[in-house]
Amino acid sequence: MNNIKIGLMAAALAAFAGTATAGDFPKGSVDYVIPFGPGGESDITARLQQPYFEKLYGEQLVVSYQPGGGGAVGWSQLNSMAGEGSVIMGINLPHIIVKPEQGDVGFKTDDLASVYMFHYTPDAIVVNADSDFKTLQDLVDAAKASPKQVIFSGSGKGSANHLAQVQFDALAGIETTYVSFKGTGAAVTALLGNQVTAEWGYTTVGAAQGEKVHMLAVAMEERHPAFPDVPTFRELGYDLVSGAYRGIAVPNTASEEVRKDVSDAIAAINADPEFQKRMIEGGFALVDVAYGEQMDAFMAEKAKGYIAAAKSAGIIE
């Protein structure tokens, strides 16, 4: 990735070390609220971050769950929580952009003080290992020959998977069918059980399923380090870079200092080489979008694309 830095962040780590020495943050353990149930990728990521937070600070990152409404229950309550740095909450794109556009979900995107985006799970077209589709072109040709007969499973309606399907259909000039499942696990089960032709999944599916599946293309700017033989959509002529982005928000009562401290803390975790290795092996793609102008520009860019795709899909008016 170009404008979103991937890799070591020595400067951020050094800055964070100074913050940690000063003892301003954290003042004790930090509650890390995941607005989904346990076991999902947001939870997996938080659990991976825990030991690195403790290593850097000598304090605990305590994970808890506040599921409901596809994340909306937690996000609608974030600003009622303590804003002095003792609480942080996971955020997801496109969820925090698309959901408020669909109706009253208890929060607006701008209500959330987003302070860091740390990774994304890149969208990918996944087929069974024995599929007749060996390349992306094979799938496109089949879709053109039989409109709507290429059937994808995917995680959720209005999700990163769904919006990627809408965007790719437009780019390729095809019509496919998307079937929404409750979570990536259910979408994978449908694929492996041959209930669908293919899956709009993530690179994490490729990492978890190994030789059972084959990825035709990944929605990244560059090939994923764990899958050097899988081309990007851009390489194949389709300008698609997308996925489910994850980050951290704090209550909007948090001071600028607290927001910056939390941003620096997550940057420092992302900069740890061992953490990076574990994330890449799991199929994640690290990004570093810090609090401030960088975050503002990132959110504006993503909102434009997500809202346009959601309108095309009839998810929002």
Stockholm file with secondary structure:
# STOCKHOLM 1.0

chainA/1-317         MNNIKIGLMAAALAAFAGTATAGDFPKGSVDYVIPFGPGGESDITARLQQPYFEKLYGEQLVVSYQPGGGGAVGWSQLNSMAGEGSVIMGINLPHIIVKPEQGDVGFKTDDLASVYMFHYTPDAIVVNADSDFKTLQDLVDAAKASPKQVIFSGSGKGSANHLAQVQFDALAGIETTYVSFKGTGAAVTALLGNQVTAEWGYTTVGAAQGEKVHMLAVAMEERHPAFPDVPTFRELGYDLVSGAYRGIAVPNTASEEVRKDVSDAIAAINADPEFQKRMIEGGFALVDVAYGEQMDAFMAEKAKGYIAAAKSAGIIE
#=GR chainA/1-317 SS CCSSCCSCCHHHHHHHHHHHHHTCSCSSCEEEEESSCTTSHHHHHHHHHHHHHHHHHSSCEEEEECCCGGGHHHHHHGGGSCCSSSEEEEEEETHHHHHHHHSCCSCCGGGSEEEEEEEEEEEEEEEETTCSCCSHHHHHHHHHHSTTCSEEEEESSSSHHHHHHHHHHHHHTCCCEEEEESSHHHHHHHHHTTSSSEEEEEHHHHHHHGGGEEEEEECSSSCCTTCTTSCBTTTTTCCCCCEEEEEEEECTTSCHHHHHHHHHHHHHHHTCHHHHHHHHHTTCEEEEEETTHHHHHHHHHHHHHHHHHHHHTTSCC
#=GC SS_cons         CCSSCCSCCHHHHHHHHHHHHHTCSCSSCEEEEESSCTTSHHHHHHHHHHHHHHHHHSSCEEEEECCCGGGHHHHHHGGGSCCSSSEEEEEEETHHHHHHHHSCCSCCGGGSEEEEEEEEEEEEEEEETTCSCCSHHHHHHHHHHSTTCSEEEEESSSSHHHHHHHHHHHHHTCCCEEEEESSHHHHHHHHHTTSSSEEEEEHHHHHHHGGGEEEEEECSSSCCTTCTTSCBTTTTTCCCCCEEEEEEEECTTSCHHHHHHHHHHHHHHHTCHHHHHHHHHTTCEEEEEETTHHHHHHHHHHHHHHHHHHHHTTSCC
//
